[in-house]
Amino acid sequence: MLTTTAAMIRPGLPSDVDAITNVIIKTMPLDPQWDYRFPLRKQFPEDHFKYTRMLFEYFLDPSYDDWTVMVVEQADPAGGEKLKIASISVWDVSYLNKRKHGPEYIPQDPNREVDRRGGSTRRDANQLHFTAFADGQAKAYNKYFGGIGPEQLHLQILATLPDFQRRGHATTLCKWGMDVIRRESLKDVSVMASPMGYRLYARLGFGHVATVIIQVPGEEEKLTLQAMKHDSVTDAKLANL
């Protein structure tokens, strides 16, 4: 475990699922992609909680070892000494199994498992937007990062509770990934950045690769993401500053 000022970073555990679900539900609506995918979450809060929690059950399941969840805990600013999960990150670490089983290894897909358990009919989502978002991200990842091969780390989700923002927690979690690519001799950390995260990633040395438009054919509404990466060369330069 690593510590920051009055805070601690550690791997997420299955017992953290409710606390992590709370972080996601309270934080992600600040990001445009959440409204795009889940415009009916206030009308159907039960579905929103159920399927968000279900997704993180898979991310936190030790048998789903293509994924690592890291959390930052800090004392609640409202008072008390008990640590509270303030920030979370979800990492695609499938490079480990690709090294073990070969580059043709097919990573686990928690979203597909949620779909099999009713996620494809969840009432809080716009299913056309939800599918366009998933398909668009997958195509962009393959186009801009797929040629790199298995030797990379991908940041899937990053979120910090509003009351704990601007304390460096998201930076701490990103730097965890930077440490991994240096330690594991990986080529880069990749991320599909939303408008909310773009400035943070740019400040940390992530380079812009491409602009990605998510849009259902025939609709005017669209979502703009940025494909970004922080490579091992950049990481080595920053480490020497």
C-alpha positions in Angstrom: 0.0 0.0 0.0 1.2 3.5 -0.8 0.2 6.6 1.1 -0.4 10.2 0.2 -1.1 13.1 2.5 -3.8 11.7 4.8 -4.8 9.3 2.1 -4.0 5.7 1.1 -4.0 3.9 -2.3 -4.7 0.2 -2.4 -6.3 -2.5 -4.6 -10.0 -2.7 -4.5 -11.6 -5.7 -2.8 -14.9 -7.5 -3.5 -16.1 -6.1 -0.1 -15.7 -2.5 -1.5 -18.4 -3.0 -4.2 -21.0 -0.8 -2.5 -18.6 2.0 -1.7 -17.3 2.0 -5.2 -20.7 1.9 -6.7 -21.5 5.0 -4.6 -18.4 6.8 -6.0 -19.5 6.0 -9.6 -23.2 7.0 -9.2 -22.3 10.3 -7.5 -19.4 11.2 -9.7 -20.0 10.0 -13.3 -23.1 12.2 -13.9 -20.6 15.1 -14.1 -19.2 13.6 -17.3 -21.2 14.1 -20.5 -20.8 10.4 -21.5 -23.0 9.4 -18.5 -26.0 11.5 -19.6 -25.5 10.2 -23.1 -25.7 6.5 -22.0 -28.0 6.8 -19.0 -30.5 9.6 -19.5 -33.2 7.8 -17.6 -31.2 7.0 -14.4 -33.4 9.3 -12.3 -36.6 7.7 -13.5 -35.2 4.2 -12.8 -32.7 4.5 -9.9 -33.1 0.8 -9.0 -31.8 -0.3 -12.4 -29.1 2.3 -12.3 -27.7 1.0 -9.0 -28.3 -2.7 -9.8 -26.4 -2.8 -13.0 -23.7 -0.4 -12.0 -23.0 -2.5 -8.9 -23.2 -5.7 -11.0 -20.5 -4.4 -13.4 -18.1 -3.7 -10.4 -18.8 -7.1 -9.0 -17.0 -8.4 -12.1 -14.3 -5.8 -12.0 -13.5 -6.7 -8.4 -13.9 -10.5 -8.7 -10.4 -12.1 -8.4 -11.2 -14.6 -11.1 -11.6 -11.7 -13.5 -7.9 -11.2 -13.5 -7.8 -9.1 -16.7 -8.9 -6.2 -14.5 -7.5 -4.3 -11.6 -9.3 -1.8 -9.5 -7.3 0.7 -7.5 -8.8 3.0 -4.8 -7.8 6.0 -2.8 -9.1 6.2 0.7 -9.2 9.3 2.8 -10.8 10.4 6.1 -14.3 11.8 5.6 -14.1 15.7 5.5 -17.4 15.7 7.4 -15.6 14.3 10.4 -14.4 11.1 11.9 -11.2 9.1 11.5 -12.6 6.3 9.4 -11.2 6.1 5.9 -13.7 6.4 3.0 -13.1 5.4 -0.6 -12.8 8.8 -2.4 -11.4 7.9 -5.8 -11.3 4.8 -8.0 -9.7 3.6 -11.2 -10.3 0.5 -13.3 -7.4 -0.8 -15.3 -7.3 -3.3 -18.2 -4.3 -5.5 -17.2 -4.9 -8.2 -19.8 -1.2 -7.8 -20.9 -0.5 -10.3 -18.1 -2.7 -13.0 -19.6 -1.6 -12.1 -23.2 2.0 -12.6 -22.1 1.0 -16.0 -20.5 -1.3 -17.3 -23.3 -0.1 -15.4 -26.3 -1.4 -12.3 -28.2 -4.4 -14.1 -29.5 -5.8 -14.4 -26.0 -9.3 -12.8 -25.8 -9.7 -10.6 -22.7 -12.6 -11.0 -20.3 -15.5 -8.6 -20.9 -17.5 -7.7 -17.7 -19.9 -5.6 -19.8 -20.9 -8.6 -21.8 -21.5 -10.5 -18.6 -23.8 -7.7 -17.3 -25.7 -7.8 -20.6 -26.3 -11.6 -20.1 -27.8 -10.9 -16.7 -30.3 -8.3 -17.9 -28.2 -5.3 -18.7 -29.3 -5.3 -22.3 -32.8 -4.4 -21.1 -31.9 -2.0 -18.3 -34.4 0.9 -18.2 -32.1 3.7 -17.1 -30.1 3.5 -20.4 -30.6 4.7 -23.9 -29.7 1.4 -25.5 -28.8 2.8 -28.9 -26.4 5.3 -27.3 -25.1 2.6 -24.9 -24.3 0.3 -27.8 -22.8 3.1 -29.9 -20.6 4.1 -27.0 -19.3 0.5 -26.5 -18.8 -0.2 -30.2 -17.2 3.2 -30.8 -14.7 2.8 -28.0 -13.8 -0.7 -29.1 -13.3 0.4 -32.7 -11.2 3.4 -31.6 -9.1 1.3 -29.3 -8.4 -1.2 -32.1 -7.6 1.5 -34.6 -5.3 3.7 -32.5 -3.9 1.3 -29.9 -4.4 -2.2 -31.3 -1.3 -2.1 -33.4 0.8 -1.7 -30.3 0.1 -5.3 -29.3 -0.4 -6.6 -25.8 2.4 -4.6 -24.1 0.2 -1.8 -22.8 -2.0 -0.8 -19.9 -5.5 0.7 -20.5 -7.3 3.0 -18.1 -10.9 2.2 -18.4 -12.6 4.3 -15.6 -11.4 7.1 -13.3 -13.7 8.8 -10.8 -13.4 10.9 -7.7 -16.2 11.9 -5.3 -17.1 15.6 -5.7 -16.2 16.3 -2.1 -12.7 14.8 -2.5 -11.8 16.4 -5.9 -8.8 18.7 -6.4 -6.8 16.8 -3.8 -4.6 14.9 -6.2 -6.3 11.5 -5.9 -6.9 11.1 -9.6 -3.2 12.0 -10.2 -2.2 9.4 -7.7 -4.1 6.8 -9.5 -2.8 7.7 -12.9 0.8 7.7 -11.5 0.1 4.1 -10.3 -0.4 3.2 -13.9 2.8 5.1 -14.9 4.7 3.1 -12.4 3.3 -0.1 -13.8 4.4 0.6 -17.4 7.9 1.4 -16.1 8.1 -1.6 -13.8 6.6 -4.1 -16.4 8.5 -2.6 -19.4 5.2 -1.8 -21.1 5.0 0.5 -24.1 2.2 2.8 -22.8 -0.9 3.6 -20.8 -3.8 4.4 -23.1 -7.1 6.0 -22.3 -10.3 7.2 -24.1 -10.6 10.6 -22.4 -13.9 12.3 -21.8 -14.1 16.2 -21.7 -14.0 15.9 -17.8 -10.7 14.0 -17.8 -8.8 15.5 -20.8 -7.0 18.3 -19.0 -5.8 16.0 -16.2 -4.3 13.5 -18.7 -2.7 16.3 -20.7 -1.1 17.8 -17.6 0.3 14.4 -16.7 2.0 14.0 -20.1 -0.6 12.0 -22.0 -0.3 12.8 -25.7 -3.3 13.3 -27.9 -3.7 10.6 -30.6 -7.1 11.2 -32.2 -10.5 12.7 -31.7 -13.3 10.1 -31.6 -16.9 10.9 -32.3 -19.6 8.6 -30.9 -22.9 9.0 -32.7 -25.9 6.9 -33.7 -26.5 7.0 -37.5 -29.2 9.5 -38.3 -29.0 11.4 -35.0 -27.6 14.9 -34.4 -26.6 14.1 -30.8 -23.0 13.0 -30.4 -20.3 12.5 -27.9 -16.7 13.5 -28.4 -13.8 11.5 -26.8 -10.1 11.9 -27.1 -7.8 8.9 -27.6 -4.6 9.6 -25.5 -1.5 7.7 -24.4 1.3 8.1 -22.0 4.2 6.1 -23.4 7.2 4.7 -21.6 9.6 7.2 -23.2 7.5 10.1 -21.8 7.3 8.3 -18.4 11.1 8.0 -18.3 11.6 11.7 -19.0 9.1 12.8 -16.3 10.7 10.4 -13.8 14.0 12.2 -14.3 12.6 15.7 -13.8 
